[in-house]
């Protein structure tokens, strides 16, 4: 049975990412992209879909879908989550987030099936959590092991994606990231 969805993960469980922040995701200083200089404010404009992480306990290691609402100063943006709601459930939650905790949405990759020990992101509690395929089941189902919590959770194929890291302004497949 797929995991039950909640707006917030259980605060009693400390979820830590297996992949550490190797370097800031985006630098306020300009970066080169195909010979052109591109600033953070050019990449993240109003309406841009992004993923946001948090250092708050219970949210560590997860990436949540959001949309850029507006720039707030040099290194912060006001974002609106696509799945997290306010306490009274009247609207989607909005927060100011610094550029170290924002990344573009990863490119979609088509995967027919996942393999044992493959690093994936599992969609759980309204966010993407990094884990490893620990069992391949019948019917396009998988058991994913989460290193930070020592938990195993069963997922449908549609609730998984290949894990990718945003490093130096580029998406890198997990296996390649380990060799950098």
Secondary structure, 3 states (H helix, E strand, C coil): CCCCCCCCCCCCCCCCCCCCCCCCCCCCCCEEECCEEECHHHHCCCCCEEEECCCCCCCCCEEEEEEEEEECCCCEEEEEEEEEECCCCCCEEEEEEEHHHEEECCCCCCCCCCCCCCEEEEEECCEEEEEEEEEECCCCEEEEEECCCCEEEEEEHHHEEECEEEECCEEEEHHHHCCC
